[in-house]
């Protein structure tokens, strides 16, 4: 098994000098890891989730270069090819790479969620974005009602924002 530290190192190298992006993916990783563990994900799914959390925004750099935007729809287009290259270079197998790339390519799509890894990635990203984007109480309540499904995600949301 390849250690998650290798993925984190590769992402820090990829976003060299961009502490905002590095801190973002590390925070999403932290929430995703904790939620996945508390929701008792199987080991293989936990690994996919953690890797996806680290690389979920890997498409931002190319999105900003190509479209002058970091919008989610561009991230979903630009991210999977870059992640595929990074994960292949690190030696991950095709099945894992395909699922991680799928999650990257859908992490701003909030319908037809097809797995707990997908749901948790979205919740972890939301937990970080709600804070980083200074979302209003009303927006937080909407996210609680429309996005959060896991028991742990709800708990973290309540303890971080609503309590």
N, C-alpha and C positions, 0 to 999 in steps of 0.2 A: 504494500500500500504506500502510495506517495503521500508525504506529509503535507498538511494544509499550509504549513509555513512556507513551503516552496511556491505555492500559488500566491500567497500573500507577498512574498519577495518579488515574484514576477510582476505582480500588479503595482507594487511600489516602484519598481524599475520603469514600468510602462508609464506611470503617472509621475515620473521624476519631477520633483519640485512643486507639484500641485497638491499641497497639504490639504486643501479643502476636499478634493476628490478622494485622497487617501483616507482621510478621517471618515468620510461618508461611508466608504465600503467597509471599513473596519467596524464602524458602529452597526451597520446592517448585518455584518457577519456575527457580531456579538449577540444581537437579538435573535437572529435566525438559529444560531447554535443553541441558545438557551431554550427557545420555544420548541425546537425540534426534540431536544433532550427531554423536556418536561412533558411533551406530547407522546413520548416513547416511540419515536420513529425507529424503524428497523435500521441497523447499522449502514446498509448500502444506501438507503434513502437519506439518512443523515449526512453521509459523505457528499452525495449529490447536492443536497441543500446547502451545505457549508461552502462548497466550491462555487455554486451558483451565486451565493450571497457575496462572495469576494469579487467575482467577475461580472456581476449583474449590470454595472454601468460602463463596461469596457468600450461600448460603442460611442460614448460621449465625445471622445477625442476626434474620431472621424466625422461624427455628426456636426461638430462645430466647424471642422475644416471644410466639409462638403456643402453644408446647408446653413452655416453661420447660426446654428441653433442646437441646443441640447434637448429639444423636445423628445418626449418618450417615444413617439412613433419613429423618429429617426434612430434613436438608440436601438430599438427593436430590429431595425433593418441592418444597421452597421455593426452591432455587437457580435452576433453569432460567428461571422467569419474570423474576426480577430480572436475571439475566445477559442474557436476550434484550433487555430494555429498555436496559441499559447498552451492549451491543454495537450495537444498532440506532441509538442516539443517536450513537455514534461513527462510524457509517456503514459498518459491515461488511455484507457480502452475506449473503443468506438461507442459502445452502449452508453457509458457515462458521458462522454463528450456530446453525443446526440441529445441526451436529456438536458444537460446543462445549457446547451445552445438553444433548445426549445424554450427553456425557462427564461433565458435572456431575451429571446425573441418575442416573449409574451408578458414580461413582467410589468408592463403598463396596460395590460388588457385584463379587465376585472370581471369578465364573464367566461363561461365554459371552463372554469378552473378544473383541471383533470387530475389533481393529486394533492396530497397533503404537503409535499415539498413545494409546489406552486403556491398554495394558500399561505404557507408560512413565509415564503420569500416575500410575497406581497405585504403581509402584515409587518414583517421586519422593516421593509423599505418605508412603509407608511409611518411606523413609529419614529423613524429618523427624520423623514420629510416633514411630518407634522411639526416637529420642533424647529428644524432648520428653516422651514418656510414660514414660521411664526403663524400657523393656522389658527383662526378664531375658534372660540368654544363651540360655536355652531358647526363649523367645519369638522371639528373633532367628533362631535355627536353624530354627524352624518357618516363619518368614517366608521364609527362604532356600529351604527345600524346597517351600513351597506357593505362594508369590507371585511370586518373582523368576524371570524367564525370559530377559531380555536379558543378553548378555555384559557390557555396561557396568554394568547394574544390579547384577549379581553382583559385579563388580569393586569398585564403590563400597561395597557392603554389606560385603564382606570387608575392604577397606581402612579403613573407618570403624569397624567394630564387632568384627570377628573376628580381625584380624591381631594 
